Amino acid sequence: MTGVNPEEYTLRELDWMATGKNRHDWLIHSQHLALHANVNRDPKKGKPFTALDFNPTITKEEKKALTPKVPFSALKGLVNGIK
């Protein structure tokens, strides 16, 4: 499952590797799902999807921590200052 020789690792380490690989695979897959959903969505109805909307391995607490809390206007000031 993880592509390593299991004889060298403990069961706990193998579980960590399997969980990490599963999360990594879902991160990639959820990006593709979000892209596909945004290409086919009606822009007049609702906001765009993110990969977090399709990833079942992300908990609500992690999703909250990964959502940016900076308003877009704050980012405009950074870009306008760079010439």
C-alpha positions as CSV (number, residue, x, y, z in Angstrom):
1,M,0.0,0.0,0.0
2,T,2.7,2.5,0.8
3,G,5.4,1.0,-1.4
4,V,7.9,0.2,1.3
5,N,9.3,-3.1,2.8
6,P,7.1,-3.6,5.9
7,E,9.7,-5.7,7.7
8,E,11.7,-2.7,8.8
9,Y,8.9,-0.8,10.4
10,T,6.5,-1.2,13.4
11,L,2.8,-1.5,12.9
12,R,2.3,2.0,14.2
13,E,4.8,3.4,11.6
14,L,3.1,1.4,8.9
15,D,-0.3,2.8,10.0
16,W,1.1,6.4,9.9
17,M,2.5,5.8,6.4
18,A,-0.8,4.3,5.1
19,T,-2.8,7.2,6.6
20,G,-0.4,9.8,5.1
21,K,-0.6,8.2,1.7
22,N,-4.4,8.0,1.9
23,R,-4.6,11.7,2.8
24,H,-2.1,12.6,0.1
25,D,-4.1,10.7,-2.5
26,W,-7.3,12.4,-1.4
27,L,-5.7,15.9,-1.6
28,I,-4.8,15.2,-5.2
29,H,-8.2,13.7,-6.1
30,S,-10.2,16.5,-4.4
31,Q,-8.3,19.1,-6.4
32,H,-9.4,17.3,-9.6
33,L,-13.0,17.1,-8.3
34,A,-13.1,20.8,-7.4
35,L,-11.7,21.7,-10.9
36,H,-14.3,19.5,-12.6
37,A,-17.2,20.9,-10.4
38,N,-16.1,24.6,-11.0
39,V,-15.8,24.1,-14.8
40,N,-19.4,22.8,-14.9
41,R,-21.0,25.0,-12.3
42,D,-23.3,28.0,-13.0
43,P,-21.4,31.1,-11.9
44,K,-24.6,32.9,-11.0
45,K,-25.5,30.2,-8.4
46,G,-23.3,30.1,-5.3
47,K,-19.6,30.4,-4.8
48,P,-16.8,28.4,-6.3
49,F,-15.9,25.0,-4.9
50,T,-12.6,24.3,-3.2
51,A,-10.7,21.1,-2.7
52,L,-11.7,21.1,0.9
53,D,-15.3,20.7,-0.1
54,F,-14.5,17.3,-1.6
55,N,-11.9,15.9,0.8
56,P,-13.3,13.4,3.4
57,T,-10.0,13.1,5.3
58,I,-10.0,16.8,6.4
59,T,-11.9,17.4,9.7
60,K,-14.0,20.5,10.4
61,E,-11.2,21.9,12.7
62,E,-8.6,21.4,10.0
63,K,-10.9,22.9,7.3
64,K,-11.4,26.0,9.6
65,A,-7.6,26.3,10.1
66,L,-6.9,26.0,6.3
67,T,-9.5,28.6,5.3
68,P,-7.9,32.1,4.9
69,K,-9.2,34.8,7.2
70,V,-7.6,37.7,5.4
71,P,-10.0,40.0,3.4
72,F,-9.2,40.3,-0.3
73,S,-8.7,44.1,0.1
74,A,-5.7,43.4,2.3
75,L,-4.1,41.4,-0.5
76,K,-4.7,44.1,-3.0
77,G,-2.4,46.5,-1.0
78,L,0.4,44.0,-1.2
79,V,0.1,43.6,-4.9
80,N,-0.2,47.3,-5.6
81,G,3.0,48.0,-3.7
82,I,5.1,45.7,-5.9
83,K,6.2,47.2,-9.2
